[in-house]
């Protein structure tokens, strides 16, 4: 996990996920929320830019939903062999996760 030494431990999505996104179709009509798989996919894509991949999701907990068009930031903290991840919006942490990361090499 030497690539973590060069990894920025903070990612931001300034515009949020657009309300017009197809992945919001049916999730949920009249009250759209961003699916957890999309949020995790965003993090996976950002980690891939640093040569890392998510090997395992030990746990992911949603404290409240993320709404479309809501800016968010992702903060990663090393916790032993795993990474603690906090997903935040303007109101604070909306989800947490513990992930095991590995090199894409």
N, C-alpha and C positions, 0 to 999 in steps of 0.2 A: 504494500500500500504506500510506496514511496511517492506516488503521484499526488497523494494528499498534501504533501509539503508545498506543492505549487498550485493547489486548488484554492480558488476564492471560496470562502465559506459563506458567502452571501450572494443570492441571486434575486433579481427583482423583475417583475412583470408590471411595468408602469401603467399599461392600459387595461390590464385584466383580459379575460377571455370574452370575446365579443358576444353579445346577446343573439346575434344572427348566426352563430356557429351551428353547424348541422348536428353536432353531438348533443345539443340541448333539446333537439326534437324529442318530445315525449319525456323529458327529464326535468321538470314535471310541468304539464300544461297549466298555464296561469300562474305558476310559481317556480320559474326555472332556477335550478342550482347547478353549479359546475360539478360533474361527476368526479369522484375520487380518482378513478383511473386516468382522467385527463390531467389532474393535478400531479399525480405520480409520474405520468408520461412526460410532463413538462420538466420535472426534476431529472428524469432519466436522460432526456435530450441535453439538458445543460451539463450534466455530469459527463456525458459522452464527449462533449467538446474538450473536456480536460483529460480524456483517455480513461475514464472510469465507467463502470456499469454497476447496476444494482444486482447483486447476487441473490439477496433474500430480503424480504420484508418480514421482520420479526413481529412487528405490530404496527398498526396505524389506527389512530383514534381521532374521530371528528368531534369537536366540541360544539360546532355550529356550522351551518353551510356557508360556502363561498358563492356569492351571487355573481352573475355575469357583469362584465364591465367594471369589476372591482380590482384595483391594483393590489398586488400581493408581493411579499418577499419571503424567501426561504433561507433560513439560517441553519447551518450544519455545525454540530459540535461533536468532537471525538469522545466516545464513551467506551473505553476498553477496545475490544475488537469491532464494535459497532459504532454507527453514527446516530446521534439523536438529531432529529430534524424538527424544527418548529416552522410551521406555515403561518404567516401573519398577514393581516390586513390592517386598515387604519384603526380598528377596534381592538386589536391584539391578536393573540394566538387563536386560530380557528381549527387547527389540526396539529397533531404530533405524530412522529413515527420513529421507529428504531430500524435501521437498515444495515445490512452488511454489504460493503462495497468491494469491488475488485478491479484490477486492471483489465482494460479491454484487449491487452496484448496477448 
